């Protein structure tokens, strides 16, 4: 999934800095809300929503873990 010009997925999300993860989290939350407003979603829309919903909890967890141990 392309976020702020970076290819972010379930395999590489841990490689990004904390600030980037927070930006990705914000963008994913916004994207998921926008998907809910689509009346007749296409297959591509549903696939993007699925990827966003899969990636968001992973990023949230990584932010939480890094915040607790002081990593950036």
PDB file of N, H, CA, C and O in Angstrom:
ATOM      1  N   UNK A   1       0.853  -1.164   0.000  1.00  0.00           N
ATOM      2  CA  UNK A   1       0.000   0.000   0.000  1.00  0.00           C
ATOM      3  C   UNK A   1       0.906   1.236   0.000  1.00  0.00           C
ATOM      4  O   UNK A   1       1.860   1.308   0.775  1.00  0.00           O
ATOM      5  N   UNK A   2       0.615   2.182  -0.849  1.00  0.00           N
ATOM      6  H   UNK A   2      -0.160   2.123  -1.479  1.00  0.00           H
ATOM      7  CA  UNK A   2       1.398   3.402  -0.981  1.00  0.00           C
ATOM      8  C   UNK A   2       0.890   4.429   0.032  1.00  0.00           C
ATOM      9  O   UNK A   2      -0.270   4.837  -0.021  1.00  0.00           O
ATOM     10  N   UNK A   3       1.768   4.847   0.958  1.00  0.00           N
ATOM     11  H   UNK A   3       2.711   4.515   1.000  1.00  0.00           H
ATOM     12  CA  UNK A   3       1.438   5.869   1.952  1.00  0.00           C
ATOM     13  C   UNK A   3       2.538   6.916   1.947  1.00  0.00           C
ATOM     14  O   UNK A   3       3.704   6.600   2.182  1.00  0.00           O
ATOM     15  N   UNK A   4       2.174   8.144   1.685  1.00  0.00           N
ATOM     16  H   UNK A   4       1.227   8.401   1.494  1.00  0.00           H
ATOM     17  CA  UNK A   4       3.134   9.248   1.629  1.00  0.00           C
ATOM     18  C   UNK A   4       4.337   8.914   0.745  1.00  0.00           C
ATOM     19  O   UNK A   4       5.470   9.271   1.068  1.00  0.00           O
ATOM     20  N   UNK A   5       4.087   8.235  -0.357  1.00  0.00           N
ATOM     21  H   UNK A   5       3.167   7.945  -0.619  1.00  0.00           H
ATOM     22  CA  UNK A   5       5.141   7.924  -1.314  1.00  0.00           C
ATOM     23  C   UNK A   5       5.971   6.702  -0.974  1.00  0.00           C
ATOM     24  O   UNK A   5       6.899   6.368  -1.711  1.00  0.00           O
ATOM     25  N   UNK A   6       5.661   6.023   0.126  1.00  0.00           N
ATOM     26  H   UNK A   6       4.907   6.295   0.725  1.00  0.00           H
ATOM     27  CA  UNK A   6       6.391   4.821   0.527  1.00  0.00           C
ATOM     28  C   UNK A   6       5.495   3.606   0.345  1.00  0.00           C
ATOM     29  O   UNK A   6       4.286   3.673   0.566  1.00  0.00           O
ATOM     30  N   UNK A   7       6.095   2.506  -0.055  1.00  0.00           N
ATOM     31  H   UNK A   7       7.078   2.451  -0.234  1.00  0.00           H
ATOM     32  CA  UNK A   7       5.365   1.252  -0.120  1.00  0.00           C
ATOM     33  C   UNK A   7       5.408   0.642   1.284  1.00  0.00           C
ATOM     34  O   UNK A   7       6.468   0.234   1.760  1.00  0.00           O
ATOM     35  N   UNK A   8       4.256   0.584   1.936  1.00  0.00           N
ATOM     36  H   UNK A   8       3.395   0.915   1.550  1.00  0.00           H
ATOM     37  CA  UNK A   8       4.159   0.089   3.304  1.00  0.00           C
ATOM     38  C   UNK A   8       3.283  -1.151   3.296  1.00  0.00           C
ATOM     39  O   UNK A   8       2.179  -1.147   2.750  1.00  0.00           O
ATOM     40  N   UNK A   9       3.790  -2.214   3.911  1.00  0.00           N
ATOM     41  H   UNK A   9       4.686  -2.217   4.355  1.00  0.00           H
ATOM     42  CA  UNK A   9       3.012  -3.441   3.984  1.00  0.00           C
ATOM     43  C   UNK A   9       3.292  -4.158   5.292  1.00  0.00           C
ATOM     44  O   UNK A   9       4.045  -3.665   6.132  1.00  0.00           O
ATOM     45  N   UNK A  10       2.684  -5.321   5.460  1.00  0.00           N
ATOM     46  H   UNK A  10       2.072  -5.721   4.778  1.00  0.00           H
ATOM     47  CA  UNK A  10       2.805  -6.063   6.718  1.00  0.00           C
ATOM     48  C   UNK A  10       4.207  -6.613   6.946  1.00  0.00           C
ATOM     49  O   UNK A  10       4.515  -7.056   8.052  1.00  0.00           O
ATOM     50  N   UNK A  11       5.044  -6.595   5.949  1.00  0.00           N
ATOM     51  H   UNK A  11       4.794  -6.235   5.051  1.00  0.00           H
ATOM     52  CA  UNK A  11       6.411  -7.108   6.087  1.00  0.00           C
ATOM     53  C   UNK A  11       7.436  -6.021   6.404  1.00  0.00           C
ATOM     54  O   UNK A  11       8.451  -6.303   7.040  1.00  0.00           O
ATOM     55  N   UNK A  12       7.190  -4.794   5.974  1.00  0.00           N
ATOM     56  H   UNK A  12       6.365  -4.564   5.457  1.00  0.00           H
ATOM     57  CA  UNK A  12       8.223  -3.769   6.120  1.00  0.00           C
ATOM     58  C   UNK A  12       7.847  -2.587   7.019  1.00  0.00           C
ATOM     59  O   UNK A  12       8.645  -1.659   7.150  1.00  0.00           O
ATOM     60  N   UNK A  13       6.682  -2.585   7.632  1.00  0.00           N
ATOM     61  H   UNK A  13       6.034  -3.339   7.525  1.00  0.00           H
ATOM     62  CA  UNK A  13       6.238  -1.422   8.406  1.00  0.00           C
ATOM     63  C   UNK A  13       7.158  -1.113   9.585  1.00  0.00           C
ATOM     64  O   UNK A  13       7.240   0.040  10.009  1.00  0.00           O
ATOM     65  N   UNK A  14       7.847  -2.110  10.120  1.00  0.00           N
ATOM     66  H   UNK A  14       7.780  -3.046   9.776  1.00  0.00           H
ATOM     67  CA  UNK A  14       8.736  -1.897  11.268  1.00  0.00           C
ATOM     68  C   UNK A  14      10.006  -1.140  10.889  1.00  0.00           C
ATOM     69  O   UNK A  14      10.720  -0.660  11.769  1.00  0.00           O
ATOM     70  N   UNK A  15      10.293  -1.029   9.613  1.00  0.00           N
ATOM     71  H   UNK A  15       9.712  -1.419   8.898  1.00  0.00           H
ATOM     72  CA  UNK A  15      11.513  -0.358   9.157  1.00  0.00           C
ATOM     73  C   UNK A  15      11.399   1.163   9.153  1.00  0.00           C
ATOM     74  O   UNK A  15      12.393   1.852   8.922  1.00  0.00           O
ATOM     75  N   UNK A  16      10.212   1.695   9.404  1.00  0.00           N
ATOM     76  H   UNK A  16       9.405   1.136   9.592  1.00  0.00           H
ATOM     77  CA  UNK A  16       9.999   3.131   9.337  1.00  0.00           C
ATOM     78  C   UNK A  16      10.169   3.774  10.711  1.00  0.00           C
ATOM     79  O   UNK A  16      10.024   3.124  11.747  1.00  0.00           O
ATOM     80  N   UNK A  17      10.478   5.059  10.688  1.00  0.00           N
ATOM     81  H   UNK A  17      10.596   5.586   9.846  1.00  0.00           H
ATOM     82  CA  UNK A  17      10.657   5.806  11.934  1.00  0.00           C
ATOM     83  C   UNK A  17       9.312   6.060  12.591  1.00  0.00           C
ATOM     84  O   UNK A  17       8.263   5.974  11.951  1.00  0.00           O
ATOM     85  N   UNK A  18       9.360   6.374  13.877  1.00  0.00           N
ATOM     86  H   UNK A  18      10.211   6.445  14.396  1.00  0.00           H
ATOM     87  CA  UNK A  18       8.148   6.586  14.672  1.00  0.00           C
ATOM     88  C   UNK A  18       7.265   7.677  14.061  1.00  0.00           C
ATOM     89  O   UNK A  18       6.049   7.506  13.977  1.00  0.00           O
ATOM     90  N   UNK A  19       7.857   8.788  13.637  1.00  0.00           N
ATOM     91  H   UNK A  19       8.845   8.927  13.705  1.00  0.00           H
ATOM     92  CA  UNK A  19       7.084   9.885  13.059  1.00  0.00           C
ATOM     93  C   UNK A  19       6.353   9.415  11.800  1.00  0.00           C
ATOM     94  O   UNK A  19       5.191   9.761  11.583  1.00  0.00           O
ATOM     95  N   UNK A  20       7.036   8.634  10.982  1.00  0.00           N
ATOM     96  H   UNK A  20       7.980   8.354  11.158  1.00  0.00           H
ATOM     97  CA  UNK A  20       6.412   8.109   9.770  1.00  0.00           C
ATOM     98  C   UNK A  20       5.251   7.173  10.130  1.00  0.00           C
ATOM     99  O   UNK A  20       4.191   7.226   9.506  1.00  0.00           O
ATOM    100  N   UNK A  21       5.457   6.322  11.134  1.00  0.00           N
ATOM    101  H   UNK A  21       6.318   6.279  11.640  1.00  0.00           H
ATOM    102  CA  UNK A  21       4.395   5.407  11.547  1.00  0.00           C
ATOM    103  C   UNK A  21       3.163   6.168  12.014  1.00  0.00           C
ATOM    104  O   UNK A  21       2.036   5.781  11.708  1.00  0.00           O
ATOM    105  N   UNK A  22       3.378   7.251  12.756  1.00  0.00           N
ATOM    106  H   UNK A  22       4.294   7.565  13.005  1.00  0.00           H
ATOM    107  CA  UNK A  22       2.247   8.059  13.226  1.00  0.00           C
ATOM    108  C   UNK A  22       1.515   8.693  12.046  1.00  0.00           C
ATOM    109  O   UNK A  22       0.286   8.768  12.045  1.00  0.00           O
ATOM    110  N   UNK A  23       2.263   9.150  11.044  1.00  0.00           N
ATOM    111  H   UNK A  23       3.261   9.089  11.045  1.00  0.00           H
ATOM    112  CA  UNK A  23       1.634   9.703   9.835  1.00  0.00           C
ATOM    113  C   UNK A  23       0.849   8.621   9.087  1.00  0.00           C
ATOM    114  O   UNK A  23      -0.265   8.860   8.619  1.00  0.00           O
ATOM    115  N   UNK A  24       1.444   7.434   8.982  1.00  0.00           N
ATOM    116  H   UNK A  24       2.348   7.240   9.362  1.00  0.00           H
ATOM    117  CA  UNK A  24       0.767   6.324   8.307  1.00  0.00           C
ATOM    118  C   UNK A  24      -0.516   5.963   9.051  1.00  0.00           C
ATOM    119  O   UNK A  24      -1.550   5.716   8.430  1.00  0.00           O
ATOM    120  N   UNK A  25      -0.446   5.934  10.378  1.00  0.00           N
ATOM    121  H   UNK A  25       0.394   6.135  10.882  1.00  0.00           H
ATOM    122  CA  UNK A  25      -1.618   5.610  11.189  1.00  0.00           C
ATOM    123  C   UNK A  25      -2.752   6.595  10.918  1.00  0.00           C
ATOM    124  O   UNK A  25      -3.901   6.200  10.725  1.00  0.00           O
ATOM    125  N   UNK A  26      -2.416   7.859  10.906  1.00  0.00           N
ATOM    126  H   UNK A  26      -1.482   8.180  11.063  1.00  0.00           H
ATOM    127  CA  UNK A  26      -3.409   8.891  10.654  1.00  0.00           C
ATOM    128  C   UNK A  26      -4.022   8.739   9.257  1.00  0.00           C
ATOM    129  O   UNK A  26      -5.238   8.844   9.091  1.00  0.00           O
ATOM    130  N   UNK A  27      -3.182   8.495   8.270  1.00  0.00           N
ATOM    131  H   UNK A  27      -2.195   8.410   8.405  1.00  0.00           H
ATOM    132  CA  UNK A  27      -3.664   8.351   6.901  1.00  0.00           C
ATOM    133  C   UNK A  27      -4.553   7.114   6.764  1.00  0.00           C
ATOM    134  O   UNK A  27      -5.585   7.162   6.095  1.00  0.00           O
ATOM    135  N   UNK A  28      -4.158   6.011   7.392  1.00  0.00           N
ATOM    136  H   UNK A  28      -3.319   5.972   7.936  1.00  0.00           H
ATOM    137  CA  UNK A  28      -4.957   4.789   7.308  1.00  0.00           C
ATOM    138  C   UNK A  28      -6.324   4.974   7.958  1.00  0.00           C
ATOM    139  O   UNK A  28      -7.337   4.531   7.418  1.00  0.00           O
ATOM    140  N   UNK A  29      -6.351   5.626   9.114  1.00  0.00           N
ATOM    141  H   UNK A  29      -5.528   5.987   9.552  1.00  0.00           H
ATOM    142  CA  UNK A  29      -7.639   5.884   9.782  1.00  0.00           C
ATOM    143  C   UNK A  29      -8.548   6.701   8.874  1.00  0.00           C
ATOM    144  O   UNK A  29      -9.736   6.407   8.739  1.00  0.00           O
ATOM    145  N   UNK A  30      -7.983   7.721   8.260  1.00  0.00           N
ATOM    146  H   UNK A  30      -7.018   7.960   8.370  1.00  0.00           H
ATOM    147  CA  UNK A  30      -8.752   8.570   7.359  1.00  0.00           C
ATOM    148  C   UNK A  30      -9.234   7.784   6.147  1.00  0.00           C
ATOM    149  O   UNK A  30     -10.384   7.924   5.731  1.00  0.00           O
ATOM    150  N   UNK A  31      -8.366   6.965   5.583  1.00  0.00           N
ATOM    151  H   UNK A  31      -7.432   6.852   5.921  1.00  0.00           H
ATOM    152  CA  UNK A  31      -8.733   6.167   4.411  1.00  0.00           C
ATOM    153  C   UNK A  31      -9.851   5.189   4.731  1.00  0.00           C
ATOM    154  O   UNK A  31     -10.765   5.005   3.928  1.00  0.00           O
ATOM    155  N   UNK A  32      -9.783   4.561   5.898  1.00  0.00           N
ATOM    156  H   UNK A  32      -9.040   4.710   6.550  1.00  0.00           H
ATOM    157  CA  UNK A  32     -10.813   3.590   6.279  1.00  0.00           C
ATOM    158  C   UNK A  32     -12.163   4.287   6.416  1.00  0.00           C
ATOM    159  O   UNK A  32     -13.185   3.756   5.983  1.00  0.00           O
ATOM    160  N   UNK A  33     -12.168   5.473   7.016  1.00  0.00           N
ATOM    161  H   UNK A  33     -11.337   5.905   7.368  1.00  0.00           H
ATOM    162  CA  UNK A  33     -13.424   6.242   7.121  1.00  0.00           C
ATOM    163  C   UNK A  33     -13.964   6.574   5.737  1.00  0.00           C
ATOM    164  O   UNK A  33     -15.168   6.485   5.499  1.00  0.00           O
ATOM    165  N   UNK A  34     -13.081   6.956   4.828  1.00  0.00           N
ATOM    166  H   UNK A  34     -12.103   7.028   5.021  1.00  0.00           H
ATOM    167  CA  UNK A  34     -13.507   7.304   3.469  1.00  0.00           C
ATOM    168  C   UNK A  34     -14.080   6.097   2.730  1.00  0.00           C
ATOM    169  O   UNK A  34     -15.040   6.239   1.973  1.00  0.00           O
ATOM    170  N   UNK A  35     -13.505   4.912   2.939  1.00  0.00           N
ATOM    171  H   UNK A  35     -12.725   4.797   3.554  1.00  0.00           H
ATOM    172  CA  UNK A  35     -14.013   3.707   2.292  1.00  0.00           C
ATOM    173  C   UNK A  35     -15.443   3.423   2.734  1.00  0.00           C
ATOM    174  O   UNK A  35     -16.255   2.949   1.939  1.00  0.00           O
ATOM    175  N   UNK A  36     -15.754   3.706   3.987  1.00  0.00           N
ATOM    176  H   UNK A  36     -15.095   4.091   4.632  1.00  0.00           H
ATOM    177  CA  UNK A  36     -17.097   3.430   4.513  1.00  0.00           C
ATOM    178  C   UNK A  36     -18.157   4.293   3.828  1.00  0.00           C
ATOM    179  O   UNK A  36     -19.333   3.930   3.808  1.00  0.00           O
ATOM    180  N   UNK A  37     -17.749   5.428   3.270  1.00  0.00           N
ATOM    181  H   UNK A  37     -16.794   5.724   3.287  1.00  0.00           H
ATOM    182  CA  UNK A  37     -18.680   6.349   2.620  1.00  0.00           C
ATOM    183  C   UNK A  37     -18.965   6.003   1.156  1.00  0.00           C
ATOM    184  O   UNK A  37     -19.840   6.612   0.541  1.00  0.00           O
ATOM    185  N   UNK A  38     -18.254   5.052   0.601  1.00  0.00           N
ATOM    186  H   UNK A  38     -17.543   4.557   1.101  1.00  0.00           H
ATOM    187  CA  UNK A  38     -18.440   4.678  -0.802  1.00  0.00           C
ATOM    188  C   UNK A  38     -19.689   3.813  -0.921  1.00  0.00           C
ATOM    189  O   UNK A  38     -19.805   2.787  -0.251  1.00  0.00           O
ATOM    190  N   UNK A  39     -20.624   4.231  -1.777  1.00  0.00           N
ATOM    191  H   UNK A  39     -20.529   5.064  -2.322  1.00  0.00           H
ATOM    192  CA  UNK A  39     -21.888   3.510  -1.935  1.00  0.00           C
ATOM    193  C   UNK A  39     -21.719   2.177  -2.667  1.00  0.00           C
ATOM    194  O   UNK A  39     -22.175   1.138  -2.190  1.00  0.00           O
ATOM    195  N   UNK A  40     -21.076   2.214  -3.799  1.00  0.00           N
ATOM    196  H   UNK A  40     -20.705   3.058  -4.187  1.00  0.00           H
ATOM    197  CA  UNK A  40     -20.874   1.000  -4.594  1.00  0.00           C
ATOM    198  C   UNK A  40     -19.379   0.773  -4.805  1.00  0.00           C
ATOM    199  O   UNK A  40     -18.840   1.120  -5.855  1.00  0.00           O
ATOM    200  N   UNK A  41     -18.709   0.192  -3.812  1.00  0.00           N
ATOM    201  H   UNK A  41     -19.147  -0.090  -2.958  1.00  0.00           H
ATOM    202  CA  UNK A  41     -17.260   0.034  -3.929  1.00  0.00           C
ATOM    203  C   UNK A  41     -16.881  -0.961  -5.027  1.00  0.00           C
ATOM    204  O   UNK A  41     -17.566  -1.957  -5.261  1.00  0.00           O
ATOM    205  N   UNK A  42     -15.783  -0.657  -5.677  1.00  0.00           N
ATOM    206  H   UNK A  42     -15.227   0.152  -5.487  1.00  0.00           H
ATOM    207  CA  UNK A  42     -15.243  -1.575  -6.677  1.00  0.00           C
ATOM    208  C   UNK A  42     -14.394  -2.614  -5.956  1.00  0.00           C
ATOM    209  O   UNK A  42     -14.142  -2.503  -4.757  1.00  0.00           O
ATOM    210  N   UNK A  43     -13.971  -3.592  -6.678  1.00  0.00           N
ATOM    211  H   UNK A  43     -14.175  -3.682  -7.653  1.00  0.00           H
ATOM    212  CA  UNK A  43     -13.106  -4.627  -6.116  1.00  0.00           C
ATOM    213  C   UNK A  43     -11.798  -4.006  -5.615  1.00  0.00           C
ATOM    214  O   UNK A  43     -11.277  -4.401  -4.572  1.00  0.00           O
ATOM    215  N   UNK A  44     -11.274  -3.036  -6.363  1.00  0.00           N
ATOM    216  H   UNK A  44     -11.697  -2.715  -7.210  1.00  0.00           H
ATOM    217  CA  UNK A  44     -10.041  -2.354  -5.963  1.00  0.00           C
ATOM    218  C   UNK A  44     -10.243  -1.582  -4.660  1.00  0.00           C
ATOM    219  O   UNK A  44      -9.368  -1.581  -3.794  1.00  0.00           O
ATOM    220  N   UNK A  45     -11.399  -0.925  -4.523  1.00  0.00           N
ATOM    221  H   UNK A  45     -12.109  -0.926  -5.227  1.00  0.00           H
ATOM    222  CA  UNK A  45     -11.711  -0.196  -3.284  1.00  0.00           C
ATOM    223  C   UNK A  45     -11.753  -1.147  -2.094  1.00  0.00           C
ATOM    224  O   UNK A  45     -11.212  -0.851  -1.028  1.00  0.00           O
ATOM    225  N   UNK A  46     -12.395  -2.281  -2.288  1.00  0.00           N
ATOM    226  H   UNK A  46     -12.835  -2.522  -3.153  1.00  0.00           H
ATOM    227  CA  UNK A  46     -12.509  -3.251  -1.194  1.00  0.00           C
ATOM    228  C   UNK A  46     -11.147  -3.836  -0.831  1.00  0.00           C
ATOM    229  O   UNK A  46     -10.872  -4.099   0.340  1.00  0.00           O
ATOM    230  N   UNK A  47     -10.302  -4.037  -1.828  1.00  0.00           N
ATOM    231  H   UNK A  47     -10.525  -3.824  -2.780  1.00  0.00           H
ATOM    232  CA  UNK A  47      -8.957  -4.559  -1.578  1.00  0.00           C
ATOM    233  C   UNK A  47      -8.122  -3.539  -0.802  1.00  0.00           C
ATOM    234  O   UNK A  47      -7.403  -3.909   0.126  1.00  0.00           O
ATOM    235  N   UNK A  48      -8.210  -2.265  -1.173  1.00  0.00           N
ATOM    236  H   UNK A  48      -8.794  -1.965  -1.927  1.00  0.00           H
ATOM    237  CA  UNK A  48      -7.472  -1.211  -0.452  1.00  0.00           C
ATOM    238  C   UNK A  48      -7.965  -1.100   0.990  1.00  0.00           C
ATOM    239  O   UNK A  48      -7.170  -0.920   1.912  1.00  0.00           O
ATOM    240  N   UNK A  49      -9.285  -1.208   1.176  1.00  0.00           N
ATOM    241  H   UNK A  49      -9.931  -1.354   0.426  1.00  0.00           H
ATOM    242  CA  UNK A  49      -9.839  -1.147   2.527  1.00  0.00           C
ATOM    243  C   UNK A  49      -9.335  -2.327   3.360  1.00  0.00           C
ATOM    244  O   UNK A  49      -8.972  -2.156   4.524  1.00  0.00           O
ATOM    245  N   UNK A  50      -9.314  -3.500   2.775  1.00  0.00           N
ATOM    246  H   UNK A  50      -9.609  -3.639   1.830  1.00  0.00           H
ATOM    247  CA  UNK A  50      -8.835  -4.689   3.480  1.00  0.00           C
ATOM    248  C   UNK A  50      -7.379  -4.507   3.906  1.00  0.00           C
ATOM    249  O   UNK A  50      -7.016  -4.796   5.047  1.00  0.00           O
ATOM    250  N   UNK A  51      -6.555  -4.029   2.985  1.00  0.00           N
ATOM    251  H   UNK A  51      -6.849  -3.795   2.058  1.00  0.00           H
ATOM    252  CA  UNK A  51      -5.138  -3.823   3.301  1.00  0.00           C
ATOM    253  C   UNK A  51      -4.966  -2.784   4.398  1.00  0.00           C
ATOM    254  O   UNK A  51      -4.133  -2.954   5.289  1.00  0.00           O
ATOM    255  N   UNK A  52      -5.748  -1.708   4.341  1.00  0.00           N
ATOM    256  H   UNK A  52      -6.424  -1.570   3.618  1.00  0.00           H
ATOM    257  CA  UNK A  52      -5.670  -0.662   5.364  1.00  0.00           C
ATOM    258  C   UNK A  52      -6.091  -1.215   6.720  1.00  0.00           C
ATOM    259  O   UNK A  52      -5.447  -0.935   7.732  1.00  0.00           O
ATOM    260  N   UNK A  53      -7.163  -1.994   6.748  1.00  0.00           N
ATOM    261  H   UNK A  53      -7.686  -2.221   5.926  1.00  0.00           H
ATOM    262  CA  UNK A  53      -7.647  -2.558   8.004  1.00  0.00           C
ATOM    263  C   UNK A  53      -6.701  -3.620   8.557  1.00  0.00           C
ATOM    264  O   UNK A  53      -6.675  -3.857   9.765  1.00  0.00           O
ATOM    265  N   UNK A  54      -5.934  -4.251   7.696  1.00  0.00           N
ATOM    266  H   UNK A  54      -5.954  -4.058   6.715  1.00  0.00           H
ATOM    267  CA  UNK A  54      -4.942  -5.236   8.121  1.00  0.00           C
ATOM    268  C   UNK A  54      -3.692  -4.551   8.674  1.00  0.00           C
ATOM    269  O   UNK A  54      -3.109  -5.016   9.653  1.00  0.00           O
ATOM    270  N   UNK A  55      -3.289  -3.466   8.059  1.00  0.00           N
ATOM    271  H   UNK A  55      -3.763  -3.088   7.264  1.00  0.00           H
ATOM    272  CA  UNK A  55      -2.054  -2.775   8.422  1.00  0.00           C
ATOM    273  C   UNK A  55      -2.207  -1.873   9.645  1.00  0.00           C
ATOM    274  O   UNK A  55      -1.274  -1.755  10.439  1.00  0.00           O
ATOM    275  N   UNK A  56      -3.351  -1.243   9.808  1.00  0.00           N
ATOM    276  H   UNK A  56      -4.109  -1.338   9.163  1.00  0.00           H
ATOM    277  CA  UNK A  56      -3.552  -0.286  10.896  1.00  0.00           C
ATOM    278  C   UNK A  56      -3.266  -0.866  12.283  1.00  0.00           C
ATOM    279  O   UNK A  56      -2.532  -0.232  13.041  1.00  0.00           O
ATOM    280  N   UNK A  57      -3.800  -2.028  12.661  1.00  0.00           N
ATOM    281  H   UNK A  57      -4.396  -2.543  12.045  1.00  0.00           H
ATOM    282  CA  UNK A  57      -3.505  -2.544  14.006  1.00  0.00           C
ATOM    283  C   UNK A  57      -2.027  -2.873  14.209  1.00  0.00           C
ATOM    284  O   UNK A  57      -1.507  -2.741  15.317  1.00  0.00           O
ATOM    285  N   UNK A  58      -1.356  -3.297  13.152  1.00  0.00           N
ATOM    286  H   UNK A  58      -1.779  -3.404  12.252  1.00  0.00           H
ATOM    287  CA  UNK A  58       0.074  -3.590  13.260  1.00  0.00           C
ATOM    288  C   UNK A  58       0.868  -2.312  13.548  1.00  0.00           C
ATOM    289  O   UNK A  58       1.769  -2.306  14.387  1.00  0.00           O
ATOM    290  N   UNK A  59       0.525  -1.247  12.851  1.00  0.00           N
ATOM    291  H   UNK A  59      -0.207  -1.253  12.170  1.00  0.00           H
ATOM    292  CA  UNK A  59       1.202   0.031  13.060  1.00  0.00           C
ATOM    293  C   UNK A  59       0.880   0.575  14.444  1.00  0.00           C
ATOM    294  O   UNK A  59       1.773   1.076  15.128  1.00  0.00           O
ATOM    295  N   UNK A  60      -0.371   0.488  14.870  1.00  0.00           N
ATOM    296  H   UNK A  60      -1.096   0.081  14.315  1.00  0.00           H
ATOM    297  CA  UNK A  60      -0.744   0.943  16.212  1.00  0.00           C
ATOM    298  C   UNK A  60       0.061   0.205  17.279  1.00  0.00           C
ATOM    299  O   UNK A  60       0.560   0.812  18.226  1.00  0.00           O
ATOM    300  N   UNK A  61       0.180  -1.105  17.113  1.00  0.00           N
ATOM    301  H   UNK A  61      -0.225  -1.598  16.343  1.00  0.00           H
ATOM    302  CA  UNK A  61       0.928  -1.915  18.079  1.00  0.00           C
ATOM    303  C   UNK A  61       2.406  -1.519  18.093  1.00  0.00           C
ATOM    304  O   UNK A  61       3.008  -1.408  19.161  1.00  0.00           O
ATOM    305  N   UNK A  62       2.983  -1.311  16.930  1.00  0.00           N
ATOM    306  H   UNK A  62       2.494  -1.402  16.062  1.00  0.00           H
ATOM    307  CA  UNK A  62       4.397  -0.934  16.840  1.00  0.00           C
ATOM    308  C   UNK A  62       4.637   0.415  17.504  1.00  0.00           C
ATOM    309  O   UNK A  62       5.647   0.591  18.185  1.00  0.00           O
ATOM    310  N   UNK A  63       3.740   1.362  17.322  1.00  0.00           N
ATOM    311  H   UNK A  63       2.919   1.219  16.769  1.00  0.00           H
ATOM    312  CA  UNK A  63       3.854   2.677  17.967  1.00  0.00           C
ATOM    313  C   UNK A  63       3.801   2.502  19.485  1.00  0.00           C
ATOM    314  O   UNK A  63       4.589   3.106  20.213  1.00  0.00           O
ATOM    315  N   UNK A  64       2.889   1.691  19.945  1.00  0.00           N
ATOM    316  H   UNK A  64       2.249   1.200  19.353  1.00  0.00           H
ATOM    317  CA  UNK A  64       2.731   1.449  21.383  1.00  0.00           C
ATOM    318  C   UNK A  64       3.998   0.813  21.973  1.00  0.00           C
ATOM    319  O   UNK A  64       4.467   1.231  23.032  1.00  0.00           O
ATOM    320  N   UNK A  65       4.538  -0.180  21.298  1.00  0.00           N
ATOM    321  H   UNK A  65       4.156  -0.520  20.439  1.00  0.00           H
ATOM    322  CA  UNK A  65       5.749  -0.860  21.764  1.00  0.00           C
ATOM    323  C   UNK A  65       6.923   0.104  21.798  1.00  0.00           C
ATOM    324  O   UNK A  65       7.664   0.140  22.780  1.00  0.00           O
ATOM    325  N   UNK A  66       7.100   0.871  20.760  1.00  0.00           N
ATOM    326  H   UNK A  66       6.498   0.841  19.962  1.00  0.00           H
ATOM    327  CA  UNK A  66       8.227   1.817  20.715  1.00  0.00           C
ATOM    328  C   UNK A  66       8.071   2.920  21.765  1.00  0.00           C
ATOM    329  O   UNK A  66       9.063   3.373  22.335  1.00  0.00           O
ATOM    330  N   UNK A  67       6.854   3.347  22.018  1.00  0.00           N
ATOM    331  H   UNK A  67       6.048   2.979  21.554  1.00  0.00           H
ATOM    332  CA  UNK A  67       6.618   4.388  23.016  1.00  0.00           C
ATOM    333  C   UNK A  67       7.001   3.890  24.403  1.00  0.00           C
ATOM    334  O   UNK A  67       7.540   4.648  25.208  1.00  0.00           O
ATOM    335  N   UNK A  68       6.731   2.639  24.681  1.00  0.00           N
ATOM    336  H   UNK A  68       6.293   2.022  24.027  1.00  0.00           H
ATOM    337  CA  UNK A  68       7.019   2.073  26.000  1.00  0.00           C
ATOM    338  C   UNK A  68       8.512   1.876  26.236  1.00  0.00           C
ATOM    339  O   UNK A  68       8.988   2.051  27.358  1.00  0.00           O
ATOM    340  N   UNK A  69       9.251   1.517  25.200  1.00  0.00           N
ATOM    341  H   UNK A  69       8.865   1.376  24.288  1.00  0.00           H
ATOM    342  CA  UNK A  69      10.678   1.265  25.422  1.00  0.00           C
ATOM    343  C   UNK A  69      11.580   2.413  24.951  1.00  0.00           C
ATOM    344  O   UNK A  69      12.805   2.285  24.961  1.00  0.00           O
ATOM    345  N   UNK A  70      10.975   3.530  24.542  1.00  0.00           N
ATOM    346  H   UNK A  70       9.981   3.633  24.534  1.00  0.00           H
ATOM    347  CA  UNK A  70      11.742   4.730  24.216  1.00  0.00           C
ATOM    348  C   UNK A  70      12.432   4.727  22.873  1.00  0.00           C
ATOM    349  O   UNK A  70      13.271   5.589  22.611  1.00  0.00           O
ATOM    350  N   UNK A  71      12.099   3.770  22.006  1.00  0.00           N
ATOM    351  H   UNK A  71      11.418   3.069  22.219  1.00  0.00           H
ATOM    352  CA  UNK A  71      12.719   3.742  20.675  1.00  0.00           C
ATOM    353  C   UNK A  71      12.074   4.761  19.754  1.00  0.00           C
ATOM    354  O   UNK A  71      10.945   5.202  19.967  1.00  0.00           O
ATOM    355  N   UNK A  72      12.839   5.124  18.711  1.00  0.00           N
ATOM    356  H   UNK A  72      13.756   4.765  18.539  1.00  0.00           H
ATOM    357  CA  UNK A  72      12.284   6.000  17.669  1.00  0.00           C
ATOM    358  C   UNK A  72      12.209   5.248  16.383  1.00  0.00           C
ATOM    359  O   UNK A  72      11.771   5.796  15.372  1.00  0.00           O
TER     360      UNK A  72
END
